[in-house]
Amino acid sequence: MVETVRKISGVFAVFGLILAIAAGRSGIAGMRDRVDLYAKDARISEVGFFDFATADIFFVYGSFATKTTSENNVKTGEKSYYYIPAYEGDEHRFIGIEVDEKEYRKFNEIYDYTWDETAEFKEFNVRKTGFLKKMSKEMKEYYYSSLWETGWFETKEEMEKEALPLYLSPIANPGEGTKVMFVGLIAFLVAGIVFVLSWLGERDQKTKAEIQTYVEIAGVKYLKSDLAHVNQCINGQERIFAAQELARITGLSMDEAGKVVENWRQYYY
C-alpha cells in the first residue's frame, strides 16, 4: 500500500512539475506588468523573455508571409504575418504580428484604413497580447525582402535598424498561464509532501522492525528471525506462500494465517 501511494504521488509530482514548467513563461509574465507597445513611454527594447507585450492594433502596413499547416495533405490551419508599428521612445520601429486566418478580414480592414488618407480616425478594438518572438531565418528573409521592395528605406542598414526581426505572437487567454502554473506547482508540492511522508513512514517502520526481536501472533511470541522468510514472501507479493509458511511455523489454519498476512505490518513492524 505504501509503495503504491509513493508511486502515485511520484507520478503526480512529475505531472505537476511538467505542467508548471510548460506554463512557466506565460505564468510569470501574467504576474508582471504588460509592456504596451503604443504607450507614450513605450520601449520595445525593454520587452523581456518573461514579459507580455500588448498593443491596440490600429495600423497595419501589409503582410509579408503566410504559413499553412496540413495533415495527410489536408489543410488544418493558416496564419499570416503582418507589419505593425512599435516604438522605442519617440522613434518608430517595425515588427511583425502573427494573425490567424479567422482574423484576416479584420486586419485587412485595418490595412485599408491605414493607407486611406481621407479616412477619419477609427478605433478597431483589436487588442493583442502575447510574447515577442524572434523570426526564423526563413521568415526574416521574407520580412526584409518584402520591406525593401516598398522603397521606404534608402539603405538596407536603415531598414534593418528600423525593422526589428521580431513578431508578436498573441495568446488567446494571457491570464490562464498563471493559473495553470500554480495548479502545477501545488500538485507538485502536495504530491512531493505525500511522497516524502510515505518514505519517512516506511523508514520508521523498518527502523522499528530492526529493533523489535519478537513477533506476537495469537498470543504467542516468535523470534523475528524465524519469520524472516514469511516477511520476504510478503514483500515479494507472494501472499499465498507467505500464509502457507506462517501456518507451518505457527500451527494456525490457512484462513487464520491469511488474515495475519493481510495485516502483516502491525505484527512484524
C-alpha positions in Angstrom: 0.0 0.0 0.0 2.8 2.4 1.0 4.7 1.6 -2.2 1.5 2.2 -4.3 1.0 5.6 -2.6 4.6 6.5 -3.2 4.4 5.6 -6.9 1.1 7.5 -7.4 2.5 10.6 -5.6 5.6 10.4 -7.7 3.6 10.4 -10.9 1.6 13.4 -9.7 4.7 15.2 -8.7 6.3 14.7 -12.2 3.0 15.7 -13.9 2.7 18.8 -11.7 6.3 19.8 -12.4 5.9 19.3 -16.2 2.7 21.4 -16.1 4.4 24.2 -14.1 7.4 24.3 -16.4 5.2 24.2 -19.6 3.2 27.2 -18.3 6.1 28.8 -16.6 6.8 31.6 -19.1 3.2 32.7 -19.5 2.6 32.2 -15.8 5.5 34.5 -14.8 4.6 37.0 -17.5 1.0 37.1 -16.2 2.2 38.3 -12.8 4.2 41.1 -14.3 3.1 44.4 -15.8 2.5 44.2 -19.5 4.6 46.3 -21.8 2.3 48.5 -24.0 4.0 48.8 -27.4 2.0 52.0 -28.1 2.2 53.8 -24.7 3.8 57.2 -24.6 7.0 55.9 -23.0 6.9 52.6 -24.9 10.3 51.0 -25.4 10.3 47.8 -27.4 13.8 47.0 -26.2 12.5 46.7 -22.7 10.3 43.7 -23.5 12.0 40.7 -21.9 11.6 37.0 -22.3 9.2 36.9 -19.3 7.1 39.9 -20.4 3.8 40.1 -22.2 3.7 42.8 -24.9 0.4 44.3 -25.7 -0.9 46.6 -28.4 -4.2 48.1 -29.7 -3.8 47.4 -33.4 -4.9 50.4 -35.4 -2.2 50.5 -38.1 -1.3 47.6 -40.4 1.2 48.2 -43.2 0.7 44.9 -45.1 1.6 41.2 -44.9 4.9 39.6 -45.7 4.4 35.8 -45.1 1.8 33.1 -44.7 2.2 29.7 -43.0 -0.1 26.8 -43.7 -0.4 23.7 -41.6 -1.7 20.4 -43.0 -2.2 16.8 -42.1 -2.4 14.0 -44.7 -2.4 16.6 -47.4 -5.5 18.3 -45.8 -5.2 21.9 -44.7 -5.7 22.2 -41.0 -4.9 25.9 -40.5 -3.3 29.0 -41.7 -1.6 32.1 -40.3 -0.3 35.3 -41.9 2.3 37.8 -40.7 1.6 41.5 -41.0 3.8 44.6 -40.4 2.7 46.7 -37.5 4.4 49.7 -35.8 6.2 49.6 -32.4 8.2 52.3 -30.6 11.5 53.0 -28.9 10.6 56.2 -27.2 9.8 58.7 -30.0 11.4 56.5 -32.7 9.3 54.4 -35.0 10.0 50.7 -35.4 8.5 47.9 -37.5 7.8 44.4 -36.1 5.5 41.6 -37.3 2.3 40.2 -35.8 1.0 36.6 -36.2 -2.6 36.6 -37.4 -5.0 33.6 -37.5 -7.0 33.2 -40.7 -10.2 33.9 -38.8 -9.0 37.5 -38.3 -7.8 38.2 -41.9 -10.9 40.2 -42.6 -10.4 42.5 -39.6 -6.7 43.0 -40.3 -7.3 43.7 -44.0 -9.9 46.3 -42.9 -7.2 47.9 -40.7 -4.8 47.8 -43.6 -7.2 49.6 -45.9 -7.8 52.2 -43.2 -4.0 52.7 -42.7 -3.5 53.7 -46.3 -6.7 55.7 -46.8 -5.5 59.3 -46.3 -9.1 60.6 -46.3 -10.3 58.3 -43.6 -11.3 59.7 -40.2 -9.8 58.3 -37.0 -11.3 55.0 -36.2 -10.8 52.6 -33.3 -10.9 48.9 -34.2 -10.8 47.5 -30.7 -8.3 44.9 -31.7 -6.1 44.4 -28.6 -3.5 41.8 -28.8 -1.3 40.5 -26.0 1.4 37.9 -26.3 5.1 37.2 -26.5 7.7 38.8 -28.8 9.4 36.1 -30.6 12.5 36.1 -32.9 11.9 35.4 -36.5 13.3 32.3 -38.1 15.9 32.7 -40.8 13.3 31.9 -43.5 10.8 34.4 -42.0 13.4 37.1 -41.7 14.2 36.8 -45.4 10.6 37.3 -46.4 10.3 40.1 -43.9 13.3 42.1 -45.1 12.9 41.4 -48.8 9.2 42.5 -48.7 10.1 45.7 -46.8 12.9 46.5 -49.1 10.6 46.3 -52.1 8.4 49.0 -50.7 11.0 51.7 -51.3 10.6 53.2 -47.9 14.3 52.9 -47.0 17.3 54.5 -48.6 19.7 51.8 -47.4 19.4 48.3 -46.1 21.3 49.4 -43.0 18.5 51.9 -42.3 15.9 49.2 -42.9 17.5 46.8 -40.5 17.8 49.4 -37.8 14.1 50.4 -38.0 12.6 46.9 -38.8 13.3 44.6 -36.0 13.2 40.8 -36.7 10.6 40.2 -34.1 6.9 39.4 -34.2 4.1 39.5 -31.7 2.6 36.0 -31.1 -0.8 36.6 -29.5 -2.2 34.5 -26.7 -5.9 34.0 -26.5 -6.1 34.0 -22.7 -2.9 35.5 -21.3 -4.1 35.1 -17.7 -4.6 31.4 -17.9 -0.9 30.6 -17.8 -0.6 31.9 -14.2 -3.4 29.7 -13.1 -2.0 26.6 -14.8 1.4 27.3 -13.4 0.1 27.5 -9.8 -2.0 24.3 -10.3 1.1 22.5 -11.5 3.2 23.8 -8.5 0.5 22.9 -6.0 0.2 19.4 -7.5 4.0 19.0 -7.3 4.2 20.2 -3.7 1.3 18.2 -2.4 2.5 15.0 -4.2 6.1 15.7 -3.1 5.0 16.0 0.5 2.9 12.8 0.3 5.9 11.0 -1.3 8.3 12.2 1.5 5.9 11.4 4.3 5.3 7.8 2.9 9.0 7.3 2.6 9.7 8.6 6.1 6.8 6.4 7.5 8.2 3.3 5.8 11.7 4.1 7.0 10.4 4.4 10.6 8.6 1.1 10.3 11.8 -0.6 9.1 13.8 1.0 11.9 11.2 -0.3 14.5 11.3 -3.7 12.8 15.1 -3.8 13.2 14.8 -3.0 16.9 12.0 -5.5 17.5 13.2 -9.0 18.4 9.9 -10.9 18.8 6.7 -11.1 16.9 3.5 -11.9 18.8 0.8 -13.8 16.9 -2.3 -15.1 18.5 -0.8 -14.6 21.9 2.4 -16.5 21.1 5.8 -14.8 20.7 8.0 -16.0 17.8 11.6 -15.0 17.1 11.6 -12.4 14.3 14.4 -14.3 12.5 12.1 -17.4 12.3 9.6 -15.4 10.4 12.1 -13.7 8.0 11.1 -15.9 5.1 7.4 -15.1 5.6 8.3 -11.4 5.5 10.3 -12.0 2.4 7.4 -13.7 0.6 5.1 -10.8 1.6 7.5 -8.2 0.3 7.6 -10.1 -2.9 3.8 -10.1 -3.2 3.7 -13.9 -2.7 1.0 -13.9 -0.1 -0.2 -17.4 -0.6 3.3 -18.8 0.0 3.6 -16.5 3.0 0.4 -17.8 4.5 1.5 -21.4 4.0 4.8 -20.8 5.6 3.3 -18.9 8.5 0.7 -21.7 9.1 3.5 -24.3 9.1 5.5 -22.3 11.7 2.7 -21.3 14.0 0.1 -24.1 13.5 -2.5 -21.6 12.5 -5.1 -22.6 9.9 -4.7 -21.2 6.4 -7.6 -18.9 7.0 -6.1 -17.5 10.2 -2.6 -17.3 8.7 -4.1 -15.4 5.7 -5.7 -12.8 8.0 -2.3 -12.3 9.7 -0.6 -11.9 6.4 -3.1 -9.3 5.3 -2.3 -7.3 8.4 1.4 -8.2 8.5 2.8 -4.8 9.2 1.0 -4.5 12.5 2.6 -7.7 13.6 6.1 -7.7 12.1 6.8 -4.0 12.1 
